[in-house]
């Protein structure tokens, strides 16, 4: 009887812990999703000034007028979205390609100074992003003189150290025997990279693609710094045009933010399987 009561008590305690854990996870999920929900709901409000907006969790009526206002507000509204797509796509592709190549070189190719060079890259990754903005701005504007161009928006992030590190850690798990067998068959380094490394690295490449696209798409400060005309602004910078000295068009701004979130949702859910597989990249050897 005592054994049964002890077993029942353990099951009750386990059930209570699981219930509390589920409640905490639900609360955390709600806190995470609520800003997105509020953004979408607010975007269906009327395009009035912020002082006249009625803030509520559930709007009294649904209207697409704020979306119409967003595109009619400026002749460059479509251009903002196009600029973001161009910049984010180019940066994403360049990072996936170059970071994968660099990760392969650092993990599988023996060359003089490899460890020293990689250590320098890791040290550079420790430098805060804000510290590099002034010298980078001087380099882009005063030396290269490419301010207000796609080159100025893209060049500083063609490849990041974090993606190189991520690729190296993943490729370190690829058995060397596979590469040695390819060399015996007569494959050169380029053929090994294209035919073996890239197919085996789809997981980490998808992770890099998602993270890089999201980070580039959401970047505000650098595009704001190097663009001085509305036609070269990205969507994140363009949204600031809805805020004036005395008021803000809140609902149209939320409509633009909702539109800007769509590409990220599409990319994430299309590569979700690879992303979930990649959350443990570098955590398991062999």
Backbone as CSV, one residue per row, in Angstrom:
resi,resn,N_x,N_y,N_z,CA_x,CA_y,CA_z,C_x,C_y,C_z
1,UNK,0.829,-1.202,0.000,0.000,0.000,0.000,0.866,1.256,0.000
2,UNK,1.914,1.217,0.838,2.822,2.362,0.907,3.526,2.565,-0.430
3,UNK,3.889,1.423,-1.092,4.546,1.512,-2.393,3.613,2.131,-3.432
4,UNK,2.328,1.726,-3.376,1.336,2.270,-4.317,1.153,3.766,-4.103
5,UNK,1.059,4.180,-2.826,0.890,5.589,-2.519,2.107,6.409,-2.964
6,UNK,3.291,5.801,-2.792,4.516,6.479,-3.211,4.553,6.659,-4.729
7,UNK,4.148,5.587,-5.446,4.094,5.653,-6.908,3.072,6.682,-7.382
8,UNK,1.898,6.695,-6.711,0.858,7.653,-7.068,1.330,9.077,-6.800
9,UNK,2.032,9.262,-5.701,2.553,10.590,-5.380,3.571,11.065,-6.403
10,UNK,4.432,10.139,-6.876,5.425,10.506,-7.889,4.745,10.897,-9.208
11,UNK,3.703,10.144,-9.561,2.993,10.451,-10.798,2.289,11.801,-10.702
12,UNK,1.707,12.092,-9.538,1.035,13.380,-9.337,2.026,14.535,-9.404
13,UNK,3.180,14.334,-8.776,4.206,15.383,-8.804,4.715,15.601,-10.224
14,UNK,4.913,14.510,-10.971,5.371,14.620,-12.359,4.328,15.324,-13.210
15,UNK,3.047,14.970,-13.006,1.966,15.607,-13.765,1.887,17.101,-13.452
16,UNK,2.081,17.449,-12.184,2.050,18.859,-11.784,3.194,19.630,-12.428
17,UNK,4.393,19.049,-12.427,5.552,19.709,-13.040,5.325,19.912,-14.534
18,UNK,4.795,18.879,-15.187,4.542,18.992,-16.625,3.487,20.057,-16.926
19,UNK,2.451,20.119,-16.084,1.410,21.122,-16.273,1.969,22.528,-16.127
20,UNK,2.776,22.722,-15.090,3.393,24.045,-14.877,4.297,24.406,-16.046
21,UNK,5.066,23.424,-16.529,5.972,23.667,-17.655,5.196,24.058,-18.914
22,UNK,4.091,23.348,-19.178,3.273,23.670,-20.356,2.689,25.076,-20.243
23,UNK,2.217,25.442,-19.053,1.655,26.778,-18.848,2.718,27.859,-19.078
24,UNK,3.922,27.613,-18.559,5.006,28.582,-18.751,5.380,28.718,-20.220
25,UNK,5.417,27.598,-20.924,5.742,27.630,-22.349,4.661,28.361,-23.148
26,UNK,3.403,28.130,-22.778,2.308,28.828,-23.450,2.384,30.334,-23.209
27,UNK,2.688,30.729,-21.969,2.820,32.152,-21.662,3.986,32.768,-22.439
28,UNK,5.074,32.028,-22.529,6.231,32.521,-23.281,5.895,32.642,-24.766
29,UNK,5.181,31.655,-25.305,4.783,31.695,-26.713,3.858,32.872,-26.987
30,UNK,2.919,33.111,-26.075,1.993,34.234,-26.242,2.738,35.567,-26.191
31,UNK,3.697,35.688,-25.277,4.479,36.921,-25.180,5.315,37.145,-26.428
32,UNK,5.769,36.055,-27.052,6.576,36.160,-28.263,5.732,36.521,-29.472
33,UNK,4.552,35.913,-29.564,3.703,36.097,-30.738,2.903,37.393,-30.669
34,UNK,2.631,37.902,-29.457,1.740,39.061,-29.322,2.186,40.280,-30.136
35,UNK,3.486,40.656,-30.144,3.871,41.818,-30.971,3.539,41.633,-32.453
36,UNK,3.720,40.413,-32.967,3.385,40.144,-34.367,1.879,40.240,-34.572
37,UNK,1.132,39.677,-33.633,-0.332,39.742,-33.709,-0.807,41.192,-33.673
38,UNK,-0.257,41.988,-32.752,-0.666,43.390,-32.628,-0.319,44.173,-33.889
39,UNK,0.848,43.877,-34.489,1.245,44.548,-35.725,0.249,44.268,-36.848
40,UNK,-0.133,42.989,-36.992,-1.048,42.612,-38.068,-2.430,43.208,-37.827
41,UNK,-2.930,43.112,-36.598,-4.250,43.665,-36.301,-4.273,45.180,-36.494
42,UNK,-3.201,45.846,-36.081,-3.150,47.303,-36.218,-3.104,47.731,-37.676
43,UNK,-2.565,46.875,-38.533,-2.444,47.239,-39.944,-3.796,47.321,-40.639
44,UNK,-4.832,46.736,-40.049,-6.165,46.772,-40.648,-6.996,47.958,-40.161
45,UNK,-6.351,48.863,-39.408,-7.063,50.047,-38.946,-7.119,51.123,-40.018
46,UNK,-7.808,52.206,-39.724,-7.907,53.325,-40.664,-6.603,54.116,-40.671
47,UNK,-6.228,54.666,-41.828,-4.979,55.432,-41.934,-5.109,56.838,-41.365
48,UNK,-5.240,56.930,-40.058,-5.360,58.215,-39.385,-4.097,58.477,-38.576
49,UNK,-3.953,59.695,-38.092,-2.787,60.040,-37.301,-2.787,59.300,-35.976
50,UNK,-1.589,59.159,-35.394,-1.443,58.329,-34.195,-2.350,58.784,-33.064
51,UNK,-2.571,60.109,-32.952,-3.408,60.610,-31.877,-4.857,60.185,-31.991
52,UNK,-5.298,59.814,-33.202,-6.687,59.407,-33.412,-6.849,57.901,-33.459
53,UNK,-5.761,57.161,-33.297,-5.825,55.707,-33.372,-6.444,55.143,-32.104
54,UNK,-7.328,54.185,-32.271,-7.916,53.480,-31.131,-7.174,52.158,-30.950
55,UNK,-6.306,52.106,-29.940,-5.494,50.920,-29.715,-6.323,49.857,-29.008
56,UNK,-6.401,48.689,-29.623,-7.151,47.588,-29.021,-6.595,46.276,-29.539
57,UNK,-6.802,45.229,-28.756,-6.313,43.910,-29.163,-7.084,43.394,-30.361
58,UNK,-8.365,43.709,-30.427,-9.199,43.293,-31.554,-9.849,44.530,-32.161
59,UNK,-9.524,44.903,-33.393,-10.063,46.140,-33.981,-11.570,46.070,-34.160
60,UNK,-12.201,47.244,-34.070,-13.656,47.308,-34.214,-14.093,46.998,-35.641
61,UNK,-13.232,47.271,-36.608,-13.534,46.931,-37.999,-12.234,46.640,-38.736
62,UNK,-12.352,45.875,-39.821,-11.192,45.535,-40.639,-11.262,46.328,-41.941
63,UNK,-10.158,46.965,-42.264,-10.099,47.785,-43.469,-8.728,47.626,-44.125
64,UNK,-8.706,47.673,-45.443,-7.457,47.611,-46.200,-6.968,48.993,-46.601
65,UNK,-7.592,50.021,-46.045,-7.244,51.383,-46.422,-5.797,51.724,-46.056
66,UNK,-5.297,51.175,-44.945,-3.920,51.470,-44.546,-2.917,50.868,-45.522
67,UNK,-3.248,49.711,-46.083,-2.374,49.111,-47.103,-2.389,49.968,-48.373
68,UNK,-3.568,50.450,-48.746,-3.659,51.339,-49.908,-2.897,52.631,-49.642
69,UNK,-3.024,53.145,-48.416,-2.326,54.378,-48.040,-0.819,54.178,-48.104
70,UNK,-0.357,52.989,-47.679,1.088,52.710,-47.683,1.648,52.809,-49.100
71,UNK,0.986,52.205,-50.069,1.493,52.216,-51.434,1.238,53.551,-52.136
72,UNK,0.196,54.276,-51.697,-0.088,55.576,-52.302,0.682,56.708,-51.640
73,UNK,1.268,56.441,-50.475,1.959,57.478,-49.719,3.143,58.045,-50.494
74,UNK,3.881,57.169,-51.156,5.058,57.597,-51.893,5.188,56.780,-53.168
75,UNK,5.747,57.400,-54.196,5.985,56.674,-55.443,7.086,55.637,-55.289
76,UNK,7.801,55.688,-54.172,8.910,54.767,-53.945,8.546,53.599,-53.024
77,UNK,7.288,53.458,-52.661,6.904,52.378,-51.746,7.275,51.013,-52.309
78,UNK,6.997,50.803,-53.591,7.371,49.543,-54.224,8.896,49.420,-54.324
79,UNK,9.559,50.556,-54.555,11.016,50.536,-54.684,11.678,50.143,-53.371
80,UNK,11.096,50.547,-52.218,11.663,50.156,-50.927,11.693,48.634,-50.782
81,UNK,10.589,47.997,-51.161,10.508,46.534,-51.067,11.492,45.895,-52.028
82,UNK,11.583,46.426,-53.254,12.521,45.889,-54.246,13.958,46.024,-53.766
83,UNK,14.302,47.179,-53.207,15.661,47.384,-52.699,16.002,46.373,-51.613
84,UNK,15.061,46.157,-50.691,15.301,45.182,-49.620,15.480,43.780,-50.180
85,UNK,14.660,43.420,-51.159,14.776,42.096,-51.778,16.123,41.922,-52.468
86,UNK,16.545,42.941,-53.213,17.823,42.854,-53.924,18.977,42.726,-52.943
87,UNK,19.015,43.621,-51.955,20.128,43.623,-51.004,20.154,42.345,-50.181
88,UNK,19.009,41.953,-49.617,18.962,40.757,-48.765,19.271,39.494,-49.555
89,UNK,18.797,39.402,-50.788,19.041,38.207,-51.596,20.506,38.096,-51.980
90,UNK,21.105,39.197,-52.435,22.520,39.169,-52.826,23.407,38.845,-51.631
91,UNK,23.137,39.482,-50.488,23.928,39.222,-49.281,23.756,37.771,-48.833
92,UNK,22.534,37.256,-48.914,22.284,35.875,-48.518,23.059,34.906,-49.406
93,UNK,22.973,35.078,-50.716,23.652,34.172,-51.653,25.168,34.262,-51.488
94,UNK,25.691,35.482,-51.384,27.144,35.641,-51.249,27.652,35.027,-49.951
95,UNK,26.905,35.180,-48.879,27.327,34.587,-47.607,27.301,33.069,-47.664
96,UNK,26.254,32.516,-48.260,26.164,31.054,-48.353,27.328,30.498,-49.177
97,UNK,27.628,31.133,-50.295,28.686,30.641,-51.179,30.064,30.846,-50.560
98,UNK,30.377,32.084,-50.184,31.721,32.397,-49.698,31.994,31.790,-48.325
99,UNK,30.990,31.814,-47.444,31.200,31.229,-46.117,31.379,29.721,-46.207
100,UNK,30.650,29.084,-47.114,30.815,27.645,-47.298,32.198,27.322,-47.838
101,UNK,32.674,28.105,-48.802,34.013,27.889,-49.341,35.080,28.107,-48.274
102,UNK,34.933,29.196,-47.493,35.916,29.470,-46.450,35.871,28.410,-45.352
103,UNK,34.657,27.985,-44.990,34.535,26.937,-43.981,35.183,25.642,-44.425
104,UNK,35.042,25.306,-45.711,35.688,24.104,-46.252,37.202,24.236,-46.206
105,UNK,37.711,25.412,-46.575,39.164,25.626,-46.565,39.733,25.524,-45.153
106,UNK,39.057,26.138,-44.189,39.570,26.133,-42.819,39.446,24.760,-42.154
107,UNK,38.492,23.963,-42.572,38.265,22.689,-41.892,38.962,21.508,-42.565
108,UNK,39.155,21.571,-43.892,39.637,20.378,-44.603,40.918,20.574,-45.408
109,UNK,41.356,21.810,-45.620,42.551,22.052,-46.425,43.676,22.544,-45.522
110,UNK,44.816,21.891,-45.612,45.978,22.280,-44.826,46.790,23.326,-45.596
111,UNK,46.971,24.498,-44.990,47.802,25.525,-45.613,48.481,26.336,-44.513
112,UNK,49.570,26.978,-44.872,50.374,27.712,-43.906,49.578,28.889,-43.313
113,UNK,49.584,28.995,-42.006,48.929,30.090,-41.326,47.430,29.923,-41.158
114,UNK,46.941,28.707,-41.375,45.494,28.494,-41.306,44.939,28.821,-39.926
115,UNK,45.571,28.278,-38.900,45.076,28.490,-37.537,45.191,29.949,-37.102
116,UNK,46.287,30.605,-37.506,46.482,32.010,-37.146,45.419,32.878,-37.810
117,UNK,45.164,32.624,-39.091,44.167,33.401,-39.820,42.776,33.207,-39.232
118,UNK,42.459,31.966,-38.871,41.149,31.703,-38.286,41.023,32.363,-36.919
119,UNK,42.108,32.379,-36.163,42.088,33.050,-34.857,41.872,34.555,-35.018
120,UNK,42.459,35.141,-36.055,42.255,36.566,-36.317,40.796,36.842,-36.659
121,UNK,40.195,35.954,-37.455,38.782,36.113,-37.798,37.903,36.020,-36.551
122,UNK,38.198,35.078,-35.682,37.421,34.951,-34.439,37.585,36.187,-33.567
123,UNK,38.805,36.728,-33.522,39.029,37.947,-32.745,38.226,39.109,-33.335
124,UNK,38.167,39.172,-34.665,37.383,40.231,-35.316,35.902,40.097,-35.003
125,UNK,35.434,38.865,-34.826,34.025,38.645,-34.521,33.659,39.183,-33.140
126,UNK,34.655,39.304,-32.265,34.397,39.806,-30.917,34.236,41.319,-30.874
127,UNK,34.617,42.017,-31.949,34.511,43.470,-31.969,33.052,43.861,-32.164
128,UNK,32.490,44.703,-31.312,31.083,45.104,-31.462,30.826,45.752,-32.815
129,UNK,29.655,45.486,-33.350,29.276,45.993,-34.662,29.327,47.509,-34.715
130,UNK,28.927,48.170,-33.626,28.864,49.623,-33.609,30.246,50.257,-33.720
131,UNK,31.274,49.551,-33.243,32.628,50.111,-33.261,33.130,50.279,-34.690
132,UNK,32.724,49.417,-35.585,33.231,49.445,-36.955,32.461,50.386,-37.873
133,UNK,31.380,50.983,-37.391,30.541,51.787,-38.274,31.227,53.042,-38.791
134,UNK,31.962,53.755,-37.928,32.617,54.994,-38.359,33.700,54.722,-39.402
135,UNK,34.663,53.829,-39.141,35.663,53.562,-40.191,35.049,52.966,-41.455
136,UNK,34.015,52.154,-41.309,33.357,51.584,-42.481,32.655,52.659,-43.290
137,UNK,32.032,53.609,-42.596,31.354,54.713,-43.287,32.375,55.574,-44.040
138,UNK,33.505,55.857,-43.406,34.557,56.640,-44.065,35.078,55.902,-45.297
139,UNK,35.229,54.595,-45.180,35.724,53.788,-46.298,34.756,53.826,-47.476
140,UNK,33.462,53.682,-47.182,32.459,53.632,-48.244,32.213,54.999,-48.868
141,UNK,32.123,56.039,-48.036,31.723,57.360,-48.517,32.906,58.178,-49.030
142,UNK,33.998,58.213,-48.277,35.105,59.103,-48.620,36.156,58.471,-49.520
143,UNK,36.372,57.175,-49.371,37.429,56.531,-50.160,36.862,55.917,-51.438
144,UNK,35.870,55.027,-51.296,35.273,54.399,-52.476,34.255,55.305,-53.172
145,UNK,33.663,56.244,-52.415,32.678,57.184,-52.941,31.512,56.471,-53.637
146,UNK,30.923,55.525,-52.938,29.805,54.755,-53.497,28.565,54.887,-52.620
147,UNK,28.463,56.025,-51.920,27.289,56.243,-51.079,26.020,56.264,-51.931
148,UNK,24.927,55.791,-51.340,23.614,55.794,-51.989,23.562,54.882,-53.217
149,UNK,24.236,53.744,-53.114,24.218,52.740,-54.186,23.994,51.360,-53.575
150,UNK,23.655,50.409,-54.436,23.527,49.025,-53.975,24.857,48.501,-53.438
151,UNK,25.946,48.932,-54.043,27.269,48.477,-53.592,27.520,48.868,-52.142
152,UNK,27.122,50.086,-51.777,27.312,50.535,-50.403,26.477,49.727,-49.427
153,UNK,25.307,49.283,-49.862,24.427,48.500,-48.998,24.884,47.056,-48.871
154,UNK,25.537,46.539,-49.902,25.851,45.111,-49.967,27.270,44.791,-49.527
155,UNK,28.246,45.579,-49.959,29.659,45.229,-49.773,30.071,44.922,-48.337
156,UNK,29.640,45.706,-47.327,30.112,45.435,-45.967,29.706,44.074,-45.408
157,UNK,28.683,43.456,-45.990,28.206,42.170,-45.442,28.213,41.063,-46.502
158,UNK,29.121,41.148,-47.468,29.205,40.099,-48.489,29.446,38.732,-47.854
159,UNK,30.228,38.700,-46.791,30.430,37.470,-46.027,30.752,37.869,-44.592
160,UNK,30.193,37.135,-43.640,30.414,37.446,-42.224,31.235,36.349,-41.565
161,UNK,31.959,36.745,-40.535,32.799,35.792,-39.805,31.945,34.728,-39.126
162,UNK,30.782,35.120,-38.646,29.908,34.158,-37.968,29.526,33.018,-38.902
163,UNK,29.191,33.329,-40.151,28.826,32.278,-41.098,30.018,31.402,-41.444
164,UNK,31.205,31.992,-41.531,32.416,31.197,-41.768,32.639,30.233,-40.611
165,UNK,32.486,30.735,-39.401,32.644,29.891,-38.210,31.609,28.771,-38.201
166,UNK,30.373,29.101,-38.541,29.301,28.106,-38.557,29.592,27.021,-39.580
167,UNK,30.041,27.424,-40.768,30.347,26.456,-41.817,31.533,25.572,-41.430
168,UNK,32.553,26.165,-40.838,33.731,25.383,-40.423,33.357,24.349,-39.376
169,UNK,32.557,24.742,-38.401,32.172,23.816,-37.349,31.373,22.645,-37.923
170,UNK,30.502,22.921,-38.871,29.715,21.848,-39.471,30.586,20.930,-40.311
171,UNK,31.439,21.514,-41.135,32.247,20.694,-42.044,33.314,19.896,-41.307
172,UNK,33.612,20.308,-40.083,34.528,19.501,-39.291,33.953,18.139,-38.943
173,UNK,32.628,17.975,-39.066,31.986,16.695,-38.777,31.966,15.761,-39.988
174,UNK,32.337,16.259,-41.172,32.341,15.427,-42.374,33.582,14.543,-42.356
175,UNK,33.445,13.229,-42.463,34.603,12.329,-42.395,35.622,12.609,-43.497
176,UNK,36.898,12.610,-43.127,37.947,12.852,-44.109,38.052,11.722,-45.123
177,UNK,37.591,10.529,-44.728,37.687,9.390,-45.640,36.910,9.629,-46.938
178,UNK,35.798,10.361,-46.831,35.010,10.646,-48.032,35.813,11.512,-48.997
179,UNK,36.505,12.486,-48.474,37.301,13.373,-49.321,38.511,12.647,-49.895
180,UNK,39.130,11.784,-49.084,40.275,11.028,-49.576,39.864,10.096,-50.700
181,UNK,38.690,9.498,-50.579,38.193,8.619,-51.639,37.964,9.405,-52.930
182,UNK,37.451,10.635,-52.790,37.222,11.478,-53.972,38.542,11.847,-54.634
183,UNK,39.578,12.097,-53.837,40.888,12.425,-54.403,41.477,11.231,-55.148
184,UNK,41.266,10.047,-54.590,41.750,8.834,-55.256,41.073,8.659,-56.609
185,UNK,39.802,9.060,-56.680,39.055,8.958,-57.940,39.431,10.040,-58.938
186,UNK,40.302,10.956,-58.523,40.781,11.975,-59.446,40.102,13.320,-59.346
187,UNK,39.311,13.555,-58.309,38.625,14.840,-58.156,39.592,15.898,-57.617
188,UNK,39.500,17.103,-58.163,40.277,18.206,-57.608,39.471,18.890,-56.502
189,UNK,40.056,19.931,-55.906,39.397,20.582,-54.773,38.047,21.184,-55.166
190,UNK,37.966,21.797,-56.353,36.712,22.397,-56.775,35.630,21.335,-56.966
191,UNK,35.976,20.212,-57.570,35.007,19.136,-57.769,34.568,18.548,-56.438
192,UNK,35.498,18.407,-55.509,35.143,17.894,-54.178,34.164,18.845,-53.496
193,UNK,34.430,20.140,-53.617,33.565,21.130,-52.975,32.155,21.114,-53.566
194,UNK,32.067,21.079,-54.890,30.766,21.170,-55.564,29.984,19.873,-55.452
195,UNK,30.651,18.733,-55.644,29.951,17.459,-55.740,29.781,16.741,-54.404
196,UNK,30.615,17.101,-53.416,30.548,16.382,-52.135,30.198,17.312,-50.984
197,UNK,30.976,18.373,-50.830,30.798,19.251,-49.679,29.448,19.963,-49.705
198,UNK,29.101,20.568,-50.834,27.850,21.324,-50.895,26.613,20.449,-50.691
199,UNK,26.508,19.265,-51.327,25.343,18.414,-51.042,25.253,17.972,-49.587
200,UNK,26.404,17.735,-48.959,26.398,17.310,-47.560,26.156,18.475,-46.600
201,UNK,26.272,19.693,-47.096,26.163,20.875,-46.232,24.853,21.629,-46.432
202,UNK,23.845,20.971,-46.995,22.573,21.645,-47.228,21.972,22.188,-45.937
203,UNK,22.162,21.468,-44.844,21.579,21.899,-43.575,22.162,23.227,-43.112
204,UNK,23.499,23.298,-43.047,24.123,24.530,-42.560,23.942,25.659,-43.564
205,UNK,23.873,25.350,-44.837,23.638,26.390,-45.842,22.237,26.990,-45.697
206,UNK,21.262,26.138,-45.384,19.900,26.638,-45.159,19.842,27.511,-43.916
207,UNK,20.542,27.109,-42.864,20.581,27.908,-41.638,21.213,29.272,-41.918
208,UNK,22.338,29.274,-42.639,22.979,30.537,-42.980,22.073,31.405,-43.840
209,UNK,21.370,30.779,-44.783,20.480,31.540,-45.671,19.379,32.230,-44.868
210,UNK,18.739,31.495,-43.964,17.645,32.071,-43.178,18.146,33.187,-42.273
211,UNK,19.199,32.919,-41.517,19.693,33.911,-40.562,20.226,35.157,-41.269
212,UNK,20.952,34.956,-42.380,21.523,36.091,-43.100,20.433,36.939,-43.741
213,UNK,19.455,36.295,-44.363,18.371,37.044,-45.006,17.591,37.852,-43.974
214,UNK,17.265,37.235,-42.853,16.500,37.934,-41.820,17.285,39.109,-41.248
215,UNK,18.572,38.892,-40.978,19.379,39.971,-40.407,19.517,41.129,-41.388
216,UNK,19.785,40.818,-42.665,19.945,41.877,-43.670,18.632,42.594,-43.926
217,UNK,17.550,41.838,-43.996,16.238,42.441,-44.253,15.832,43.398,-43.138
218,UNK,16.160,43.048,-41.911,15.738,43.855,-40.760,16.712,44.971,-40.397
219,UNK,17.854,45.035,-41.073,18.848,46.053,-40.732,18.322,47.450,-41.034
220,UNK,18.465,48.328,-40.085,18.002,49.715,-40.258,19.161,50.709,-40.289
221,UNK,20.096,50.590,-39.374,21.072,51.661,-39.176,21.976,51.866,-40.384
222,UNK,22.555,50.787,-40.922,23.502,50.955,-42.034,22.809,51.486,-43.296
223,UNK,21.674,50.935,-43.731,20.994,51.543,-44.884,20.595,52.999,-44.637
224,UNK,20.203,53.305,-43.418,19.858,54.680,-43.079,21.085,55.590,-43.177
225,UNK,22.255,55.028,-42.884,23.485,55.806,-42.859,24.003,56.106,-44.262
226,UNK,23.885,55.169,-45.175,24.538,55.324,-46.484,23.574,55.685,-47.605
227,UNK,22.290,55.845,-47.313,21.344,56.283,-48.343,20.845,57.685,-48.008
228,UNK,20.770,58.522,-49.036,20.302,59.891,-48.805,19.167,60.294,-49.739
229,UNK,18.644,59.338,-50.507,17.469,59.600,-51.335,16.446,58.490,-51.100
230,UNK,15.188,58.826,-51.248,14.126,57.870,-50.962,14.136,56.683,-51.913
231,UNK,14.629,56.862,-53.131,14.590,55.773,-54.101,15.575,54.667,-53.778
232,UNK,16.567,54.920,-52.899,17.541,53.886,-52.537,17.307,53.328,-51.134
233,UNK,16.282,53.795,-50.460,16.009,53.302,-49.111,15.441,51.889,-49.152
234,UNK,15.735,51.124,-48.117,15.123,49.807,-47.953,13.792,49.971,-47.220
235,UNK,13.043,48.907,-47.116,11.709,48.988,-46.515,11.786,49.418,-45.056
236,UNK,12.805,48.957,-44.333,12.912,49.323,-42.919,13.190,50.807,-42.750
237,UNK,14.003,51.372,-43.634,14.278,52.807,-43.574,13.087,53.587,-44.106
238,UNK,12.422,53.048,-45.123,11.274,53.734,-45.699,10.139,53.914,-44.715
239,UNK,10.004,52.985,-43.779,8.906,53.085,-42.811,9.035,54.309,-41.912
240,UNK,10.247,54.816,-41.753,10.416,56.003,-40.896,9.762,57.230,-41.518
241,UNK,9.472,57.172,-42.812,8.856,58.323,-43.475,7.404,58.531,-43.038
242,UNK,6.836,57.545,-42.360,5.472,57.683,-41.859,5.437,58.373,-40.496
243,UNK,6.602,58.687,-39.983,6.689,59.369,-38.688,7.177,60.789,-38.919
244,UNK,6.384,61.744,-38.470,6.715,63.145,-38.641,7.020,63.779,-37.281
245,UNK,7.333,65.063,-37.301,7.727,65.749,-36.061,6.591,65.765,-35.047
246,UNK,5.361,65.917,-35.524,4.241,66.077,-34.600,3.287,64.889,-34.565
247,UNK,3.418,63.978,-35.479,2.472,62.862,-35.519,3.087,61.684,-36.264
248,UNK,2.360,60.583,-36.251,2.776,59.365,-36.933,1.550,58.706,-37.536
249,UNK,1.676,58.245,-38.773,0.620,57.436,-39.379,0.861,55.988,-38.953
250,UNK,0.231,55.637,-37.837,0.550,54.373,-37.173,0.094,53.159,-37.983
251,UNK,-1.177,53.133,-38.388,-1.707,51.970,-39.097,-1.005,51.724,-40.435
252,UNK,-0.765,52.749,-41.265,0.006,52.505,-42.488,1.418,52.013,-42.224
253,UNK,2.017,52.506,-41.136,3.346,52.018,-40.784,3.292,50.536,-40.426
254,UNK,2.259,50.128,-39.679,2.092,48.722,-39.339,1.770,47.889,-40.587
255,UNK,1.055,48.474,-41.541,0.786,47.774,-42.798,2.086,47.514,-43.545
256,UNK,2.957,48.525,-43.591,4.257,48.334,-44.227,5.108,47.319,-43.494
257,UNK,5.061,47.339,-42.161,5.821,46.356,-41.383,5.305,44.944,-41.628
258,UNK,3.991,44.798,-41.755,3.404,43.482,-42.041,3.838,42.984,-43.412
259,UNK,3.812,43.877,-44.397,4.269,43.500,-45.744,5.746,43.103,-45.718
260,UNK,6.537,43.835,-44.943,7.974,43.543,-44.886,8.267,42.217,-44.198
261,UNK,7.336,41.728,-43.390,7.551,40.462,-42.687,7.226,39.252,-43.550
262,UNK,6.460,39.443,-44.624,6.022,38.312,-45.455,7.188,37.536,-46.055
263,UNK,8.195,38.183,-46.686,9.303,37.406,-47.263,10.044,36.557,-46.244
264,UNK,10.188,37.060,-45.021,10.884,36.285,-43.991,10.089,35.045,-43.603
265,UNK,8.762,35.192,-43.499,7.921,34.039,-43.193,8.012,32.995,-44.304
266,UNK,7.977,33.455,-45.545,8.054,32.529,-46.686,9.373,31.779,-46.679
267,UNK,10.471,32.509,-46.481,11.791,31.871,-46.487,11.926,30.887,-45.338
268,UNK,11.481,31.289,-44.153,11.647,30.411,-42.996,10.853,29.117,-43.155
269,UNK,9.592,29.227,-43.537,8.767,28.027,-43.613,9.154,27.144,-44.804
270,UNK,9.731,27.725,-45.846,10.185,26.909,-46.969,11.452,26.142,-46.625
271,UNK,12.270,26.671,-45.699,13.510,26.000,-45.295,13.451,25.508,-43.854
272,UNK,12.246,25.410,-43.320,12.080,25.069,-41.904,12.698,23.719,-41.560
273,UNK,12.528,22.743,-42.446,13.048,21.398,-42.166,14.558,21.424,-41.987
274,UNK,15.251,22.137,-42.865,16.702,22.224,-42.760,17.114,23.045,-41.541
275,UNK,16.328,24.078,-41.230,16.663,24.915,-40.085,16.581,24.125,-38.791
276,UNK,15.535,23.318,-38.637,15.383,22.517,-37.415,16.477,21.470,-37.307
277,UNK,16.918,20.940,-38.456,18.027,19.987,-38.433,19.331,20.676,-38.065
278,UNK,19.418,21.964,-38.378,20.667,22.673,-38.172,20.841,23.315,-36.823
279,UNK,19.870,23.210,-35.932,20.004,23.857,-34.622,21.098,23.213,-33.780
280,UNK,21.509,22.000,-34.163,22.576,21.328,-33.420,23.863,21.264,-34.222
281,UNK,24.024,22.171,-35.208,25.228,22.180,-36.038,26.456,22.371,-35.154
282,UNK,27.422,21.491,-35.307,28.654,21.588,-34.549,28.550,21.024,-33.154
283,UNK,27.388,20.585,-32.723,27.234,20.091,-31.350,27.621,18.628,-31.223
284,UNK,27.530,17.895,-32.339,27.834,16.470,-32.299,28.940,16.171,-33.277
285,UNK,29.930,15.490,-32.861,31.043,15.116,-33.727,30.840,13.696,-34.226
286,UNK,31.370,13.445,-35.444,31.333,12.092,-35.968,30.190,11.864,-36.908
